[in-house]
Amino acid sequence: MTKRDLILGAAQRLLNIDPAASMGAIAEAGGISRATLHRHFPTRESLLTELGTRSLDRWQERLDAASAEDLAAAGDREAIARAISELVRGFVQDAHDFGFTLTDHVILADASLNERTEQLTTREAALWSAGQRAGVLRDDVPPRWICHAVYGLLVAGREASRLGDVAPRELADLVLSTFLKGVDAS
């Protein structure tokens, strides 16, 4: 693992606890000087952009692993249901690993990250649409609404876990069941 990777790992862990952490605090968490941190990342924005990129890389890896496009084309209900379950569970882990990136204003304002987010959202929406056609997901809402609903559940799950309202081991089941069944008592 490179020094840059170690710095990014330390920054990611700290920012998940304290999203407003200073560059000095990030350097300290990484066991390096501020000068060393600034040699790798001249600005806080450049560090956040790199972490945002890594978060999007993980999202893409999840969609690739799910073979989202192949599943959508095949239309196999059971395979789609399994993929949706695995994907949402994977997203919960990713929200734990990259949680602060879900709501960081620097990351959300970056044009190149937004462009890539749009591409990944389109891929994800295609899988939700396939789930709708296969009868796994309700078909009376737009697939992009499902993208937003999953995103909202991930943000809520991350916060609930961070605040101690939900045990981390329960989070994937809670997010998945809320996504698939809602909170309706019927």
N, C-alpha and C positions, 0 to 999 in steps of 0.2 A: 504494500500500500504506500502510495506516495505521500509526501508531506502535505501536499495540497488536499489529498483525500482525507487525511487525518484532520486537517483544519476544517474542512467542510463537515465532517462527521461531528466534531466538537461544536461547531456553530449550529448545526441542525439540532443537536440535542439541547443546547442552551436556548435557542430561539423557540423550541417547542414548549419550554418552561416559561421563558420570559421573552415574548416577541419584540419587546422594546430594548433588548440588551444592546449595550454600546459596543463599539469595536474593541474598546479596552477590555470589557468583560468577555467578549468572544475570544480575544487573544489569550486572556488568562485561562479560560476554560480549555483552550487548546494547548496550554503549557508553552506558549510562545510569546515573543515580544510584539508590541503593536507594529514595530517596524517590519518584522517578518510577515505579519498578517497583511500589512499594506503592500508588501512586495508581491504577494499572491493576489490580493484584491485591493486595488487602490482606493475603492470607495465601498461604503456599506451597500450601495445599490448594486455594485458589481458582484458582491458576495451573494446578495439576495437573488439576483438574476440567475446566478449559477445554481443556487439551490432550487429555484423555480424550474429551471431546465431539468434538473435531476428528478424533480417531482413529475414533470411531464414525461420524462423517459420511462419512469415506473408505470405511469398510466398506459403509455404505448405498449410496454412489455406485457401488461395485463391483457390488453385487447388482442395483442398478437398471440399470447398463450391461449386465449379463449377461442382463437380462430373465428373471430366475430363475423367476418364476411362469409367464410365458408359455412358457418352455422346458419346464418341468415339465408343463404342460397339453398341449403339442404332442407330447411324447414322441419327437422326432426324435433318433435315436441319435447321428448325426454332429454335429448342432448342439449337443447336450448335451455330447459329448466335447470339442468346441472350446471351449465356454463354461467347462467345468471347467478345462481347461488354461489359458485366459486368466485365469480367476478366481484360480487358485492362483498363477500368475505375478504377478498384480497384488497378491495378498496378500503375496508375498515383498517386493515393492517397499514396500508399506505397513509391513511389519515393519521394514524398513530405516529408513523415515522416522519411524515412531512406535514403535520397538522397546521403549523403556522402559515404554510404556503397557501392554504385554502382561503385565507382572509387578509393576507398582507397587502397593503395598498401599493407598495412599490412593485411587487410581483404582478398584481392585478392590472396595473397601469402600463406595463411593458408591452409595446406593440408587437414585438416578435413572439413573445410568450402568448399573447392573445391570439395571434394568427395560428400558432400551433394548437392552442386550446380549441379553437374553432374546428380544426381538422380532426382532432381527437373526439370532440363532441359529436361530430357528424358520424364517425365510426361507431361510437357508443350508441347513438340514437338508432342506427341501423339494426343493432342487436336488439334493442328494446322493441323496435318495430317488428322484427321477426318474432319476438316473444308474444307480441300482440296477435299477429297472424296465426301463431301456433296455439293460441288460447292459454298461454302461460300468464300473460299480463292483460289487464283490462284494455280494451280497444277504444274506449270513449275519451281518451286523453291524448294529446299530441306526444309523440316520442320524445321531443325535446323537453316537454314538461317533466317526463320521467327522469331525464338527465338532471334537471334542476332539483327534483324531489330527492334523488339519490345524493346529490351534492349537499342539500340541506340536512339530510340525515347524517351524513359524514361529519359536517361541521357540528351538529348537535351532539353526536356521539363522542367526538373528540373533546368537546367542552364538558360533557357529563362525566367522562372518564377523568379528565384533568382536574375537575372539581371534587372528585371522589363520590359523585352521585351514582355511578355505575361501576361495578367491578370490571376491569379490563377483560377478564376471561369471559364475561357475559356479553360484551359489546357486539361482537359479530352476530350472535343469535338475535339480539334485540334489534339491531339495525335491519337484518334480513327479514325478520318476522314483521317488523313495522312496515318495511317496504312492500312486502308481498301481501300482508293482511290488514295493514293499517292499525288503528287503535279501536275500531268498532267492536262492541261486545257481541254482536250477532254472529 
